[in-house]
Amino acid sequence: MAVPRKRKSASRRGNQRSHDALKRPVLARCPSCEAPKLPHRMCSACGWYGDRTVVAVEAD
């Protein structure tokens, strides 16, 4: 069975895991209603995507 020649130091182990942290989602503003939304997705508040209304959303 293959065995590593030398043990990895804590610093190198931490560098490998540096990308595993959770990141906050990037939010953009809807151009029509200014609600926060994910980029390249339809606005859940008003149904706007691109330059037109894609889905009619019921008003509460």
PyMOL Python script that loads the backbone (N, CA, C, O; Angstrom):
from pymol import cmd

cmd.read_pdbstr("""\
ATOM      1  N   MET A   1       0.837  -1.182   0.000  1.00  0.00           N
ATOM      2  CA  MET A   1       0.000   0.000   0.000  1.00  0.00           C
ATOM      3  C   MET A   1       0.888   1.254   0.000  1.00  0.00           C
ATOM      4  O   MET A   1       1.906   1.281   0.691  1.00  0.00           O
ATOM      5  N   ALA A   2       0.533   2.247  -0.731  1.00  0.00           N
ATOM      6  CA  ALA A   2       1.328   3.464  -0.810  1.00  0.00           C
ATOM      7  C   ALA A   2       1.170   4.278   0.468  1.00  0.00           C
ATOM      8  O   ALA A   2       0.068   4.420   0.999  1.00  0.00           O
ATOM      9  N   VAL A   3       2.280   4.803   0.946  1.00  0.00           N
ATOM     10  CA  VAL A   3       2.288   5.600   2.173  1.00  0.00           C
ATOM     11  C   VAL A   3       2.933   6.940   1.846  1.00  0.00           C
ATOM     12  O   VAL A   3       3.964   6.969   1.173  1.00  0.00           O
ATOM     13  N   PRO A   4       2.350   8.066   2.309  1.00  0.00           N
ATOM     14  CA  PRO A   4       2.978   9.357   2.060  1.00  0.00           C
ATOM     15  C   PRO A   4       4.364   9.417   2.703  1.00  0.00           C
ATOM     16  O   PRO A   4       4.561   8.947   3.824  1.00  0.00           O
ATOM     17  N   ARG A   5       5.308   9.997   1.985  1.00  0.00           N
ATOM     18  CA  ARG A   5       6.677  10.039   2.494  1.00  0.00           C
ATOM     19  C   ARG A   5       6.793  10.970   3.695  1.00  0.00           C
ATOM     20  O   ARG A   5       7.475  10.646   4.667  1.00  0.00           O
ATOM     21  N   LYS A   6       6.133  12.125   3.634  1.00  0.00           N
ATOM     22  CA  LYS A   6       6.195  13.072   4.738  1.00  0.00           C
ATOM     23  C   LYS A   6       4.787  13.542   5.071  1.00  0.00           C
ATOM     24  O   LYS A   6       3.912  13.609   4.207  1.00  0.00           O
ATOM     25  N   ARG A   7       4.596  13.858   6.314  1.00  0.00           N
ATOM     26  CA  ARG A   7       3.306  14.357   6.777  1.00  0.00           C
ATOM     27  C   ARG A   7       3.105  15.788   6.294  1.00  0.00           C
ATOM     28  O   ARG A   7       4.051  16.575   6.264  1.00  0.00           O
ATOM     29  N   LYS A   8       1.880  16.123   5.918  1.00  0.00           N
ATOM     30  CA  LYS A   8       1.592  17.504   5.517  1.00  0.00           C
ATOM     31  C   LYS A   8       1.484  18.372   6.758  1.00  0.00           C
ATOM     32  O   LYS A   8       0.886  17.973   7.757  1.00  0.00           O
ATOM     33  N   SER A   9       2.059  19.542   6.688  1.00  0.00           N
ATOM     34  CA  SER A   9       1.986  20.456   7.825  1.00  0.00           C
ATOM     35  C   SER A   9       0.575  21.038   7.932  1.00  0.00           C
ATOM     36  O   SER A   9      -0.209  20.982   6.985  1.00  0.00           O
ATOM     37  N   ALA A  10       0.273  21.595   9.101  1.00  0.00           N
ATOM     38  CA  ALA A  10      -1.043  22.193   9.328  1.00  0.00           C
ATOM     39  C   ALA A  10      -1.277  23.368   8.386  1.00  0.00           C
ATOM     40  O   ALA A  10      -2.407  23.612   7.965  1.00  0.00           O
ATOM     41  N   SER A  11      -0.219  24.090   8.056  1.00  0.00           N
ATOM     42  CA  SER A  11      -0.346  25.224   7.152  1.00  0.00           C
ATOM     43  C   SER A  11      -0.750  24.772   5.749  1.00  0.00           C
ATOM     44  O   SER A  11      -1.648  25.359   5.145  1.00  0.00           O
ATOM     45  N   ARG A  12      -0.101  23.743   5.230  1.00  0.00           N
ATOM     46  CA  ARG A  12      -0.454  23.242   3.904  1.00  0.00           C
ATOM     47  C   ARG A  12      -1.847  22.628   3.892  1.00  0.00           C
ATOM     48  O   ARG A  12      -2.587  22.773   2.920  1.00  0.00           O
ATOM     49  N   ARG A  13      -2.199  21.945   4.967  1.00  0.00           N
ATOM     50  CA  ARG A  13      -3.539  21.369   5.055  1.00  0.00           C
ATOM     51  C   ARG A  13      -4.591  22.482   5.056  1.00  0.00           C
ATOM     52  O   ARG A  13      -5.633  22.357   4.413  1.00  0.00           O
ATOM     53  N   GLY A  14      -4.313  23.563   5.778  1.00  0.00           N
ATOM     54  CA  GLY A  14      -5.240  24.689   5.811  1.00  0.00           C
ATOM     55  C   GLY A  14      -5.361  25.381   4.471  1.00  0.00           C
ATOM     56  O   GLY A  14      -6.440  25.851   4.111  1.00  0.00           O
ATOM     57  N   ASN A  15      -4.248  25.453   3.713  1.00  0.00           N
ATOM     58  CA  ASN A  15      -4.286  26.069   2.388  1.00  0.00           C
ATOM     59  C   ASN A  15      -5.145  25.264   1.427  1.00  0.00           C
ATOM     60  O   ASN A  15      -5.814  25.836   0.566  1.00  0.00           O
ATOM     61  N   GLN A  16      -5.135  23.951   1.562  1.00  0.00           N
ATOM     62  CA  GLN A  16      -5.977  23.129   0.698  1.00  0.00           C
ATOM     63  C   GLN A  16      -7.447  23.366   1.002  1.00  0.00           C
ATOM     64  O   GLN A  16      -8.286  23.308   0.104  1.00  0.00           O
ATOM     65  N   ARG A  17      -7.757  23.628   2.245  1.00  0.00           N
ATOM     66  CA  ARG A  17      -9.152  23.782   2.668  1.00  0.00           C
ATOM     67  C   ARG A  17      -9.627  25.224   2.618  1.00  0.00           C
ATOM     68  O   ARG A  17     -10.724  25.523   3.089  1.00  0.00           O
ATOM     69  N   SER A  18      -8.836  26.117   2.063  1.00  0.00           N
ATOM     70  CA  SER A  18      -9.192  27.531   2.093  1.00  0.00           C
ATOM     71  C   SER A  18     -10.426  27.845   1.248  1.00  0.00           C
ATOM     72  O   SER A  18     -11.075  28.866   1.473  1.00  0.00           O
ATOM     73  N   HIS A  19     -10.764  26.987   0.277  1.00  0.00           N
ATOM     74  CA  HIS A  19     -11.905  27.244  -0.589  1.00  0.00           C
ATOM     75  C   HIS A  19     -13.162  26.537  -0.108  1.00  0.00           C
ATOM     76  O   HIS A  19     -14.197  26.620  -0.769  1.00  0.00           O
ATOM     77  N   ASP A  20     -13.103  25.847   1.017  1.00  0.00           N
ATOM     78  CA  ASP A  20     -14.252  25.091   1.503  1.00  0.00           C
ATOM     79  C   ASP A  20     -15.228  25.935   2.314  1.00  0.00           C
ATOM     80  O   ASP A  20     -16.314  25.462   2.646  1.00  0.00           O
ATOM     81  N   ALA A  21     -14.869  27.155   2.634  1.00  0.00           N
ATOM     82  CA  ALA A  21     -15.725  27.993   3.471  1.00  0.00           C
ATOM     83  C   ALA A  21     -16.997  28.375   2.717  1.00  0.00           C
ATOM     84  O   ALA A  21     -16.984  28.505   1.493  1.00  0.00           O
ATOM     85  N   LEU A  22     -18.084  28.550   3.447  1.00  0.00           N
ATOM     86  CA  LEU A  22     -19.347  28.974   2.839  1.00  0.00           C
ATOM     87  C   LEU A  22     -19.260  30.449   2.473  1.00  0.00           C
ATOM     88  O   LEU A  22     -18.739  31.265   3.233  1.00  0.00           O
ATOM     89  N   LYS A  23     -19.771  30.768   1.313  1.00  0.00           N
ATOM     90  CA  LYS A  23     -19.752  32.157   0.846  1.00  0.00           C
ATOM     91  C   LYS A  23     -21.176  32.678   0.770  1.00  0.00           C
ATOM     92  O   LYS A  23     -22.113  31.922   0.513  1.00  0.00           O
ATOM     93  N   ARG A  24     -21.330  33.970   0.995  1.00  0.00           N
ATOM     94  CA  ARG A  24     -22.643  34.591   0.894  1.00  0.00           C
ATOM     95  C   ARG A  24     -23.043  34.687  -0.575  1.00  0.00           C
ATOM     96  O   ARG A  24     -22.190  34.957  -1.420  1.00  0.00           O
ATOM     97  N   PRO A  25     -24.324  34.473  -0.901  1.00  0.00           N
ATOM     98  CA  PRO A  25     -24.735  34.583  -2.302  1.00  0.00           C
ATOM     99  C   PRO A  25     -24.643  36.030  -2.785  1.00  0.00           C
ATOM    100  O   PRO A  25     -24.922  36.967  -2.036  1.00  0.00           O
ATOM    101  N   VAL A  26     -24.253  36.193  -4.030  1.00  0.00           N
ATOM    102  CA  VAL A  26     -24.157  37.520  -4.637  1.00  0.00           C
ATOM    103  C   VAL A  26     -25.558  37.927  -5.062  1.00  0.00           C
ATOM    104  O   VAL A  26     -26.236  37.183  -5.771  1.00  0.00           O
ATOM    105  N   LEU A  27     -25.990  39.099  -4.634  1.00  0.00           N
ATOM    106  CA  LEU A  27     -27.331  39.577  -4.969  1.00  0.00           C
ATOM    107  C   LEU A  27     -27.232  40.798  -5.868  1.00  0.00           C
ATOM    108  O   LEU A  27     -26.362  41.650  -5.686  1.00  0.00           O
ATOM    109  N   ALA A  28     -28.126  40.873  -6.831  1.00  0.00           N
ATOM    110  CA  ALA A  28     -28.250  42.033  -7.707  1.00  0.00           C
ATOM    111  C   ALA A  28     -29.598  42.685  -7.440  1.00  0.00           C
ATOM    112  O   ALA A  28     -30.453  42.089  -6.784  1.00  0.00           O
ATOM    113  N   ARG A  29     -29.797  43.884  -7.931  1.00  0.00           N
ATOM    114  CA  ARG A  29     -31.072  44.586  -7.771  1.00  0.00           C
ATOM    115  C   ARG A  29     -31.909  44.416  -9.029  1.00  0.00           C
ATOM    116  O   ARG A  29     -31.394  44.500 -10.144  1.00  0.00           O
ATOM    117  N   CYS A  30     -33.190  44.177  -8.845  1.00  0.00           N
ATOM    118  CA  CYS A  30     -34.110  44.086  -9.971  1.00  0.00           C
ATOM    119  C   CYS A  30     -34.250  45.480 -10.586  1.00  0.00           C
ATOM    120  O   CYS A  30     -34.444  46.449  -9.853  1.00  0.00           O
ATOM    121  N   PRO A  31     -34.157  45.606 -11.909  1.00  0.00           N
ATOM    122  CA  PRO A  31     -34.251  46.941 -12.514  1.00  0.00           C
ATOM    123  C   PRO A  31     -35.647  47.548 -12.442  1.00  0.00           C
ATOM    124  O   PRO A  31     -35.787  48.767 -12.542  1.00  0.00           O
ATOM    125  N   SER A  32     -36.678  46.731 -12.271  1.00  0.00           N
ATOM    126  CA  SER A  32     -38.018  47.315 -12.257  1.00  0.00           C
ATOM    127  C   SER A  32     -38.528  47.599 -10.847  1.00  0.00           C
ATOM    128  O   SER A  32     -39.176  48.622 -10.627  1.00  0.00           O
ATOM    129  N   CYS A  33     -38.244  46.704  -9.876  1.00  0.00           N
ATOM    130  CA  CYS A  33     -38.803  46.922  -8.530  1.00  0.00           C
ATOM    131  C   CYS A  33     -37.731  47.112  -7.465  1.00  0.00           C
ATOM    132  O   CYS A  33     -38.063  47.333  -6.300  1.00  0.00           O
ATOM    133  N   GLU A  34     -36.454  47.032  -7.832  1.00  0.00           N
ATOM    134  CA  GLU A  34     -35.319  47.234  -6.927  1.00  0.00           C
ATOM    135  C   GLU A  34     -35.243  46.205  -5.796  1.00  0.00           C
ATOM    136  O   GLU A  34     -34.581  46.457  -4.789  1.00  0.00           O
ATOM    137  N   ALA A  35     -35.902  45.060  -5.936  1.00  0.00           N
ATOM    138  CA  ALA A  35     -35.809  44.000  -4.936  1.00  0.00           C
ATOM    139  C   ALA A  35     -34.520  43.211  -5.160  1.00  0.00           C
ATOM    140  O   ALA A  35     -34.075  43.086  -6.301  1.00  0.00           O
ATOM    141  N   PRO A  36     -33.910  42.679  -4.105  1.00  0.00           N
ATOM    142  CA  PRO A  36     -32.711  41.866  -4.306  1.00  0.00           C
ATOM    143  C   PRO A  36     -33.060  40.531  -4.952  1.00  0.00           C
ATOM    144  O   PRO A  36     -34.058  39.901  -4.604  1.00  0.00           O
ATOM    145  N   LYS A  37     -32.222  40.109  -5.901  1.00  0.00           N
ATOM    146  CA  LYS A  37     -32.447  38.844  -6.594  1.00  0.00           C
ATOM    147  C   LYS A  37     -31.107  38.262  -7.002  1.00  0.00           C
ATOM    148  O   LYS A  37     -30.102  38.973  -7.028  1.00  0.00           O
ATOM    149  N   LEU A  38     -31.084  36.974  -7.322  1.00  0.00           N
ATOM    150  CA  LEU A  38     -29.872  36.346  -7.824  1.00  0.00           C
ATOM    151  C   LEU A  38     -29.662  36.774  -9.270  1.00  0.00           C
ATOM    152  O   LEU A  38     -30.632  36.897 -10.017  1.00  0.00           O
ATOM    153  N   PRO A  39     -28.409  37.006  -9.686  1.00  0.00           N
ATOM    154  CA  PRO A  39     -28.184  37.412 -11.070  1.00  0.00           C
ATOM    155  C   PRO A  39     -28.546  36.303 -12.055  1.00  0.00           C
ATOM    156  O   PRO A  39     -28.415  35.120 -11.739  1.00  0.00           O
ATOM    157  N   HIS A  40     -28.990  36.679 -13.220  1.00  0.00           N
ATOM    158  CA  HIS A  40     -29.396  35.772 -14.297  1.00  0.00           C
ATOM    159  C   HIS A  40     -30.596  34.921 -13.895  1.00  0.00           C
ATOM    160  O   HIS A  40     -30.754  33.804 -14.387  1.00  0.00           O
ATOM    161  N   ARG A  41     -31.443  35.438 -13.009  1.00  0.00           N
ATOM    162  CA  ARG A  41     -32.642  34.738 -12.592  1.00  0.00           C
ATOM    163  C   ARG A  41     -33.809  35.725 -12.625  1.00  0.00           C
ATOM    164  O   ARG A  41     -33.619  36.938 -12.536  1.00  0.00           O
ATOM    165  N   MET A  42     -35.001  35.184 -12.751  1.00  0.00           N
ATOM    166  CA  MET A  42     -36.193  36.013 -12.749  1.00  0.00           C
ATOM    167  C   MET A  42     -36.405  36.598 -11.352  1.00  0.00           C
ATOM    168  O   MET A  42     -36.093  35.948 -10.354  1.00  0.00           O
ATOM    169  N   CYS A  43     -36.925  37.804 -11.278  1.00  0.00           N
ATOM    170  CA  CYS A  43     -37.238  38.431  -9.993  1.00  0.00           C
ATOM    171  C   CYS A  43     -38.486  37.762  -9.427  1.00  0.00           C
ATOM    172  O   CYS A  43     -39.521  37.705 -10.090  1.00  0.00           O
ATOM    173  N   SER A  44     -38.384  37.255  -8.199  1.00  0.00           N
ATOM    174  CA  SER A  44     -39.535  36.583  -7.596  1.00  0.00           C
ATOM    175  C   SER A  44     -40.578  37.569  -7.101  1.00  0.00           C
ATOM    176  O   SER A  44     -41.723  37.183  -6.863  1.00  0.00           O
ATOM    177  N   ALA A  45     -40.212  38.828  -6.940  1.00  0.00           N
ATOM    178  CA  ALA A  45     -41.159  39.823  -6.442  1.00  0.00           C
ATOM    179  C   ALA A  45     -42.082  40.338  -7.552  1.00  0.00           C
ATOM    180  O   ALA A  45     -43.278  40.523  -7.327  1.00  0.00           O
ATOM    181  N   CYS A  46     -41.528  40.569  -8.751  1.00  0.00           N
ATOM    182  CA  CYS A  46     -42.351  41.160  -9.815  1.00  0.00           C
ATOM    183  C   CYS A  46     -42.405  40.325 -11.089  1.00  0.00           C
ATOM    184  O   CYS A  46     -43.195  40.645 -11.977  1.00  0.00           O
ATOM    185  N   GLY A  47     -41.595  39.262 -11.222  1.00  0.00           N
ATOM    186  CA  GLY A  47     -41.628  38.421 -12.408  1.00  0.00           C
ATOM    187  C   GLY A  47     -40.859  38.983 -13.583  1.00  0.00           C
ATOM    188  O   GLY A  47     -41.061  38.534 -14.712  1.00  0.00           O
ATOM    189  N   TRP A  48     -39.997  39.938 -13.363  1.00  0.00           N
ATOM    190  CA  TRP A  48     -39.244  40.611 -14.415  1.00  0.00           C
ATOM    191  C   TRP A  48     -37.964  39.841 -14.724  1.00  0.00           C
ATOM    192  O   TRP A  48     -37.288  39.386 -13.801  1.00  0.00           O
ATOM    193  N   TYR A  49     -37.616  39.685 -15.999  1.00  0.00           N
ATOM    194  CA  TYR A  49     -36.332  39.116 -16.401  1.00  0.00           C
ATOM    195  C   TYR A  49     -35.894  39.770 -17.695  1.00  0.00           C
ATOM    196  O   TYR A  49     -36.664  39.843 -18.652  1.00  0.00           O
ATOM    197  N   GLY A  50     -34.669  40.243 -17.726  1.00  0.00           N
ATOM    198  CA  GLY A  50     -34.155  40.901 -18.918  1.00  0.00           C
ATOM    199  C   GLY A  50     -34.814  42.256 -19.099  1.00  0.00           C
ATOM    200  O   GLY A  50     -34.566  43.172 -18.314  1.00  0.00           O
ATOM    201  N   ASP A  51     -35.639  42.399 -20.108  1.00  0.00           N
ATOM    202  CA  ASP A  51     -36.291  43.682 -20.355  1.00  0.00           C
ATOM    203  C   ASP A  51     -37.804  43.542 -20.433  1.00  0.00           C
ATOM    204  O   ASP A  51     -38.476  44.405 -20.997  1.00  0.00           O
ATOM    205  N   ARG A  52     -38.357  42.447 -19.864  1.00  0.00           N
ATOM    206  CA  ARG A  52     -39.811  42.275 -19.929  1.00  0.00           C
ATOM    207  C   ARG A  52     -40.295  41.441 -18.755  1.00  0.00           C
ATOM    208  O   ARG A  52     -39.512  40.803 -18.053  1.00  0.00           O
ATOM    209  N   THR A  53     -41.605  41.464 -18.563  1.00  0.00           N
ATOM    210  CA  THR A  53     -42.233  40.636 -17.543  1.00  0.00           C
ATOM    211  C   THR A  53     -42.449  39.235 -18.097  1.00  0.00           C
ATOM    212  O   THR A  53     -43.117  39.063 -19.116  1.00  0.00           O
ATOM    213  N   VAL A  54     -41.888  38.241 -17.431  1.00  0.00           N
ATOM    214  CA  VAL A  54     -41.957  36.871 -17.910  1.00  0.00           C
ATOM    215  C   VAL A  54     -43.137  36.150 -17.276  1.00  0.00           C
ATOM    216  O   VAL A  54     -43.840  35.403 -17.956  1.00  0.00           O
ATOM    217  N   VAL A  55     -43.363  36.360 -15.985  1.00  0.00           N
ATOM    218  CA  VAL A  55     -44.415  35.691 -15.249  1.00  0.00           C
ATOM    219  C   VAL A  55     -45.250  36.739 -14.527  1.00  0.00           C
ATOM    220  O   VAL A  55     -44.711  37.655 -13.905  1.00  0.00           O
ATOM    221  N   ALA A  56     -46.537  36.602 -14.610  1.00  0.00           N
ATOM    222  CA  ALA A  56     -47.411  37.512 -13.877  1.00  0.00           C
ATOM    223  C   ALA A  56     -47.477  37.031 -12.416  1.00  0.00           C
ATOM    224  O   ALA A  56     -47.872  35.899 -12.141  1.00  0.00           O
ATOM    225  N   VAL A  57     -47.084  37.912 -11.494  1.00  0.00           N
ATOM    226  CA  VAL A  57     -47.056  37.589 -10.075  1.00  0.00           C
ATOM    227  C   VAL A  57     -48.266  38.212  -9.414  1.00  0.00           C
ATOM    228  O   VAL A  57     -48.593  39.375  -9.652  1.00  0.00           O
ATOM    229  N   GLU A  58     -48.934  37.418  -8.571  1.00  0.00           N
ATOM    230  CA  GLU A  58     -50.114  37.934  -7.871  1.00  0.00           C
ATOM    231  C   GLU A  58     -49.711  38.901  -6.788  1.00  0.00           C
ATOM    232  O   GLU A  58     -48.724  38.665  -6.091  1.00  0.00           O
ATOM    233  N   ALA A  59     -50.445  39.985  -6.625  1.00  0.00           N
ATOM    234  CA  ALA A  59     -50.192  40.960  -5.568  1.00  0.00           C
ATOM    235  C   ALA A  59     -50.845  40.484  -4.276  1.00  0.00           C
ATOM    236  O   ALA A  59     -51.983  40.013  -4.276  1.00  0.00           O
ATOM    237  N   ASP A  60     -50.114  40.613  -3.186  1.00  0.00           N
ATOM    238  CA  ASP A  60     -50.661  40.196  -1.895  1.00  0.00           C
ATOM    239  C   ASP A  60     -51.398  41.320  -1.203  1.00  0.00           C
ATOM    240  O   ASP A  60     -51.919  41.133  -0.104  1.00  0.00           O
TER     241      ASP A  60
END
""", "prot")
cmd.dss("prot")
cmd.show_as("cartoon", "prot")
cmd.util.cbc("prot")
cmd.orient("prot")
